[in-house]
Amino acid sequence: MTRGIFITLEGPDGAGKTTIARMLAEKFENTLLTREPGGIEIAEQIRRVILAKENITMDPRTEALLYAAARRQHLVEKVQPALKQGKMVLCDRFVDSSLAYQGYARGLGVDEVFTINQFAIGDMMPELTIYFDLDPELGLSRISKNQGREVNRLDLESLDFHQKVHEGYQLLLERFPERIIKIDASGSPENVLQDAASAIEKHLNKEA
Ligand code: TMP
């Protein structure tokens, strides 16, 4: 029986990972592409609450707990069943987003946010995480040029916040060097796709 493979895609806003995720899902067979927060009805409902532009009074801990709640539901309802069927699950954002955004950028503490997430995910950590690295200023300018993209409550945060998110990811790279592979997201989609695909192929060959 083939075993499932859990891979997550991470990065600051505007890094282009959603576009590359779609291309990766076409390239690799037997793949389920999904995203957080969302991916299933209950989690999409939670996503709407978290990201609604009018919810400016949301407390950072509430925000962290809502992301963890959406994560739990998505994991049990969608990710785990697909892994059991032997699929490769490509998840656009997972726990590292909470560590970088809520733990580091919001200042709740990376360890504290990891602890509440352990309640949500147990030991379900991804075996590979591809981190799309991009200067936050460039990320924000890509967002403002992309007319079709939803602009959410977190996109509207200051450049300072997005710089902290970027710093948070650098800390995670140091903390999980075996799991997280950094790729440069500033190049053309073709180049970024090639780098992401080779990171996955390398991982698959290592496991074979
Ligand atoms: P998206 O634009 O990649 O769909 O993600 C929505 C926003 O939510 C994005 O700004 C990143 C943020 N986010 C967190 O702050 N914490 C999390 O745990 C996740 C999954 C996303």
Residues whose N, C-alpha, C, O or C-beta is under 5 A from the ligand:
A	BS01	TMP	D13 E36 P37 Y67 R93 F94 S97 S98 Y101 L154 D155
